[in-house]
């Protein structure tokens, strides 16, 4: 691994100069105008019929200032779009719209179908943005990681962590959790990733050892992730540049959701005029088109954003650090063993080795076994002959594990190899990988 001496974390000033190249064209003036008009319609509905306690809470939330964080606003827009799509499902319409008896109701039902298509498209764009952003960040981080068994461990931890989080969401939905409950959990998971990200950047003690030897993250990157979300850190520049238009869109989608919620409860007594129908239609069309424009823009900004210094620039993709690997000589007719004591279940044991080859191709036997406190042996990895191998597993029991290189079958040839092994107790206690995957949503 090449030296990173002389590099420093990306600063807010650095990002400011980058963002200068990506000015966002202002939102249409229609956003402000239509948001105000929808607010007036909400007022009309509440004057005619006082809001319930739940409706009052929803109105109060819509009247609050949007969240400061870009990613929290993204989640808030996604949540409100899903709430609107729920309301726009024909099964949720007032009976007069499901079974229209007047031309006005039939026309409004047709408008609602079109609006549902618009929100479906915007919702899909939102999910695509979040997914692609997550995958891009993970791919970028992986360029900094040692290209050996540790990369495999990172991918395995990512998959396991996200499976667990998705299972938590699925369980909530299955138990009858609302859309609001679901997004509260999703945001809680996001904040936990952020907390873990800061913990990773500030790693000390055993945790720092895991970061250094298991993950192999260079210090310059650890410094960056520690400060990325500081109040006056690099992300604050992003919020100042691109937050205001997103905040306006958040307010607008909240207003549309509140209006539909109130209208459905009062539809039998509050008949929309044609102008009011057209106003709702225009507001939904302007919101979805402007939101998709913003997501397309911010996706392009993020795709080229220097949140992480490239691997070529940092010199990370050089050859492996030879000092991490140990050289061994296994004489003909002999074996070589390494014992690893693990004190808890769900610990990681991993290895990476290769033989130095000459004119004659060489191999060596390799196996992994578990030895109980009573001395009973259990084969974990069956014996097989290799020129090189790398692998890992999560332990089911605490105790003594042995890595065994076997050259007993050879009469004349000693084997010279290089190996790296790793054993860590309770690595699953340290979900230090998952914060990378969504930290910039």
TAVENFEN-V75808 format. One record per residue. N is the residue number from 1. RES is the residue in one letter. SS is DSSP state (@ for helix, = for strand, . for the rest). Layout:
n:N res:RES ss:SS
n:N res:RES ss:SS
This chain:
n:1 res:X ss:.
n:2 res:X ss:.
n:3 res:X ss:.
n:4 res:X ss:.
n:5 res:X ss:.
n:6 res:X ss:.
n:7 res:X ss:.
n:8 res:X ss:.
n:9 res:X ss:.
n:10 res:X ss:.
n:11 res:X ss:.
n:12 res:X ss:@
n:13 res:X ss:@
n:14 res:X ss:@
n:15 res:X ss:@
n:16 res:X ss:@
n:17 res:X ss:@
n:18 res:X ss:@
n:19 res:X ss:@
n:20 res:X ss:.
n:21 res:X ss:.
n:22 res:X ss:.
n:23 res:X ss:.
n:24 res:X ss:.
n:25 res:X ss:.
n:26 res:X ss:.
n:27 res:X ss:.
n:28 res:X ss:.
n:29 res:X ss:@
n:30 res:X ss:@
n:31 res:X ss:@
n:32 res:X ss:@
n:33 res:X ss:@
n:34 res:X ss:@
n:35 res:X ss:@
n:36 res:X ss:@
n:37 res:X ss:@
n:38 res:X ss:@
n:39 res:X ss:@
n:40 res:X ss:@
n:41 res:X ss:@
n:42 res:X ss:@
n:43 res:X ss:@
n:44 res:X ss:@
n:45 res:X ss:@
n:46 res:X ss:@
n:47 res:X ss:@
n:48 res:X ss:@
n:49 res:X ss:.
n:50 res:X ss:.
n:51 res:X ss:.
n:52 res:X ss:.
n:53 res:X ss:@
n:54 res:X ss:@
n:55 res:X ss:@
n:56 res:X ss:@
n:57 res:X ss:@
n:58 res:X ss:@
n:59 res:X ss:@
n:60 res:X ss:@
n:61 res:X ss:@
n:62 res:X ss:@
n:63 res:X ss:@
n:64 res:X ss:.
n:65 res:X ss:.
n:66 res:X ss:.
n:67 res:X ss:.
n:68 res:X ss:.
n:69 res:X ss:.
n:70 res:X ss:@
n:71 res:X ss:@
n:72 res:X ss:@
n:73 res:X ss:@
n:74 res:X ss:@
n:75 res:X ss:@
n:76 res:X ss:@
n:77 res:X ss:@
n:78 res:X ss:@
n:79 res:X ss:@
n:80 res:X ss:@
n:81 res:X ss:@
n:82 res:X ss:@
n:83 res:X ss:@
n:84 res:X ss:@
n:85 res:X ss:@
n:86 res:X ss:@
n:87 res:X ss:@
n:88 res:X ss:@
n:89 res:X ss:.
n:90 res:X ss:@
n:91 res:X ss:@
n:92 res:X ss:@
n:93 res:X ss:.
n:94 res:X ss:.
n:95 res:X ss:@
n:96 res:X ss:@
n:97 res:X ss:@
n:98 res:X ss:@
n:99 res:X ss:.
n:100 res:X ss:.
n:101 res:X ss:.
n:102 res:X ss:.
n:103 res:X ss:@
n:104 res:X ss:@
n:105 res:X ss:@
n:106 res:X ss:@
n:107 res:X ss:@
n:108 res:X ss:@
n:109 res:X ss:@
n:110 res:X ss:@
n:111 res:X ss:@
n:112 res:X ss:@
n:113 res:X ss:@
n:114 res:X ss:@
n:115 res:X ss:@
n:116 res:X ss:@
n:117 res:X ss:@
n:118 res:X ss:@
n:119 res:X ss:@
n:120 res:X ss:@
n:121 res:X ss:@
n:122 res:X ss:@
n:123 res:X ss:@
n:124 res:X ss:@
n:125 res:X ss:@
n:126 res:X ss:@
n:127 res:X ss:@
n:128 res:X ss:@
n:129 res:X ss:@
n:130 res:X ss:@
n:131 res:X ss:@
n:132 res:X ss:@
n:133 res:X ss:@
n:134 res:X ss:@
n:135 res:X ss:@
n:136 res:X ss:@
n:137 res:X ss:@
n:138 res:X ss:@
n:139 res:X ss:@
n:140 res:X ss:@
n:141 res:X ss:@
n:142 res:X ss:@
n:143 res:X ss:.
n:144 res:X ss:.
n:145 res:X ss:.
n:146 res:X ss:.
n:147 res:X ss:.
n:148 res:X ss:.
n:149 res:X ss:@
n:150 res:X ss:@
n:151 res:X ss:@
n:152 res:X ss:@
n:153 res:X ss:@
n:154 res:X ss:@
n:155 res:X ss:@
n:156 res:X ss:@
n:157 res:X ss:@
n:158 res:X ss:@
n:159 res:X ss:@
n:160 res:X ss:@
n:161 res:X ss:@
n:162 res:X ss:@
n:163 res:X ss:@
n:164 res:X ss:@
n:165 res:X ss:@
n:166 res:X ss:@
n:167 res:X ss:@
n:168 res:X ss:@
n:169 res:X ss:@
n:170 res:X ss:@
n:171 res:X ss:@
n:172 res:X ss:@
n:173 res:X ss:@
n:174 res:X ss:@
n:175 res:X ss:.
n:176 res:X ss:.
n:177 res:X ss:.
n:178 res:X ss:.
n:179 res:X ss:@
n:180 res:X ss:@
n:181 res:X ss:@
n:182 res:X ss:@
n:183 res:X ss:@
n:184 res:X ss:@
n:185 res:X ss:@
n:186 res:X ss:@
n:187 res:X ss:@
n:188 res:X ss:@
n:189 res:X ss:@
n:190 res:X ss:@
n:191 res:X ss:@
n:192 res:X ss:@
n:193 res:X ss:@
n:194 res:X ss:@
n:195 res:X ss:@
n:196 res:X ss:@
n:197 res:X ss:@
n:198 res:X ss:@
n:199 res:X ss:@
n:200 res:X ss:@
n:201 res:X ss:@
n:202 res:X ss:.
n:203 res:X ss:.
n:204 res:X ss:.
n:205 res:X ss:@
n:206 res:X ss:@
n:207 res:X ss:@
n:208 res:X ss:@
n:209 res:X ss:@
n:210 res:X ss:@
n:211 res:X ss:@
n:212 res:X ss:@
n:213 res:X ss:@
n:214 res:X ss:@
n:215 res:X ss:@
n:216 res:X ss:.
n:217 res:X ss:.
n:218 res:X ss:.
n:219 res:X ss:@
n:220 res:X ss:@
n:221 res:X ss:@
n:222 res:X ss:@
n:223 res:X ss:@
n:224 res:X ss:@
n:225 res:X ss:@
n:226 res:X ss:@
n:227 res:X ss:@
n:228 res:X ss:.
n:229 res:X ss:.
n:230 res:X ss:.
n:231 res:X ss:.
n:232 res:X ss:.
n:233 res:X ss:.
n:234 res:X ss:@
n:235 res:X ss:@
n:236 res:X ss:@
n:237 res:X ss:@
n:238 res:X ss:@
n:239 res:X ss:@
n:240 res:X ss:@
n:241 res:X ss:@
n:242 res:X ss:@
n:243 res:X ss:@
n:244 res:X ss:@
n:245 res:X ss:@
n:246 res:X ss:@
n:247 res:X ss:@
n:248 res:X ss:@
n:249 res:X ss:@
n:250 res:X ss:@
n:251 res:X ss:@
n:252 res:X ss:@
n:253 res:X ss:@
n:254 res:X ss:@
n:255 res:X ss:@
n:256 res:X ss:@
n:257 res:X ss:@
n:258 res:X ss:@
n:259 res:X ss:@
n:260 res:X ss:@
n:261 res:X ss:@
n:262 res:X ss:@
n:263 res:X ss:@
n:264 res:X ss:@
n:265 res:X ss:@
n:266 res:X ss:@
n:267 res:X ss:.
n:268 res:X ss:.
n:269 res:X ss:.
n:270 res:X ss:.
n:271 res:X ss:.
n:272 res:X ss:.
n:273 res:X ss:.
n:274 res:X ss:@
n:275 res:X ss:@
n:276 res:X ss:@
n:277 res:X ss:@
n:278 res:X ss:@
n:279 res:X ss:@
n:280 res:X ss:@
n:281 res:X ss:@
n:282 res:X ss:@
n:283 res:X ss:@
n:284 res:X ss:@
n:285 res:X ss:@
n:286 res:X ss:@
n:287 res:X ss:@
n:288 res:X ss:@
n:289 res:X ss:@
n:290 res:X ss:@
n:291 res:X ss:@
n:292 res:X ss:@
n:293 res:X ss:@
n:294 res:X ss:@
n:295 res:X ss:@
n:296 res:X ss:@
n:297 res:X ss:@
n:298 res:X ss:@
n:299 res:X ss:@
n:300 res:X ss:@
n:301 res:X ss:@
n:302 res:X ss:@
n:303 res:X ss:@
n:304 res:X ss:@
n:305 res:X ss:.
n:306 res:X ss:.
n:307 res:X ss:.
n:308 res:X ss:.
n:309 res:X ss:.
n:310 res:X ss:.
n:311 res:X ss:@
n:312 res:X ss:@
n:313 res:X ss:@
n:314 res:X ss:@
n:315 res:X ss:.
n:316 res:X ss:.
n:317 res:X ss:.
n:318 res:X ss:.
n:319 res:X ss:.
n:320 res:X ss:.
n:321 res:X ss:.
n:322 res:X ss:@
n:323 res:X ss:@
n:324 res:X ss:@
n:325 res:X ss:.
n:326 res:X ss:=
n:327 res:X ss:=
n:328 res:X ss:=
n:329 res:X ss:=
n:330 res:X ss:=
n:331 res:X ss:.
n:332 res:X ss:.
n:333 res:X ss:.
n:334 res:X ss:.
n:335 res:X ss:=
n:336 res:X ss:=
n:337 res:X ss:=
n:338 res:X ss:=
n:339 res:X ss:=
n:340 res:X ss:=
n:341 res:X ss:=
n:342 res:X ss:=
n:343 res:X ss:.
n:344 res:X ss:.
n:345 res:X ss:.
n:346 res:X ss:.
n:347 res:X ss:.
n:348 res:X ss:=
n:349 res:X ss:=
n:350 res:X ss:=
n:351 res:X ss:=
n:352 res:X ss:=
n:353 res:X ss:=
n:354 res:X ss:=
n:355 res:X ss:=
n:356 res:X ss:.
n:357 res:X ss:.
n:358 res:X ss:.
n:359 res:X ss:.
n:360 res:X ss:.
n:361 res:X ss:.
n:362 res:X ss:.
n:363 res:X ss:.
n:364 res:X ss:=
n:365 res:X ss:=
n:366 res:X ss:=
n:367 res:X ss:=
n:368 res:X ss:=
n:369 res:X ss:=
n:370 res:X ss:=
n:371 res:X ss:=
n:372 res:X ss:.
n:373 res:X ss:.
n:374 res:X ss:.
n:375 res:X ss:.
n:376 res:X ss:.
n:377 res:X ss:=
n:378 res:X ss:=
n:379 res:X ss:=
n:380 res:X ss:=
n:381 res:X ss:=
n:382 res:X ss:=
n:383 res:X ss:=
n:384 res:X ss:=
n:385 res:X ss:=
n:386 res:X ss:=
n:387 res:X ss:.
n:388 res:X ss:=
n:389 res:X ss:=
n:390 res:X ss:=
n:391 res:X ss:=
n:392 res:X ss:=
n:393 res:X ss:=
n:394 res:X ss:=
n:395 res:X ss:.
n:396 res:X ss:.
n:397 res:X ss:.
n:398 res:X ss:.
n:399 res:X ss:=
n:400 res:X ss:=
n:401 res:X ss:=
n:402 res:X ss:=
n:403 res:X ss:=
n:404 res:X ss:=
n:405 res:X ss:=
n:406 res:X ss:=
n:407 res:X ss:.
n:408 res:X ss:.
n:409 res:X ss:.
n:410 res:X ss:.
n:411 res:X ss:.
n:412 res:X ss:.
n:413 res:X ss:.
n:414 res:X ss:.
n:415 res:X ss:=
n:416 res:X ss:=
n:417 res:X ss:=
n:418 res:X ss:=
n:419 res:X ss:=
n:420 res:X ss:=
n:421 res:X ss:=
n:422 res:X ss:=
n:423 res:X ss:=
n:424 res:X ss:=
n:425 res:X ss:.
n:426 res:X ss:.
n:427 res:X ss:@
n:428 res:X ss:@
n:429 res:X ss:@
n:430 res:X ss:.
n:431 res:X ss:.
n:432 res:X ss:.
n:433 res:X ss:.
n:434 res:X ss:.
n:435 res:X ss:@
n:436 res:X ss:@
n:437 res:X ss:@
n:438 res:X ss:@
n:439 res:X ss:.
n:440 res:X ss:.
n:441 res:X ss:.
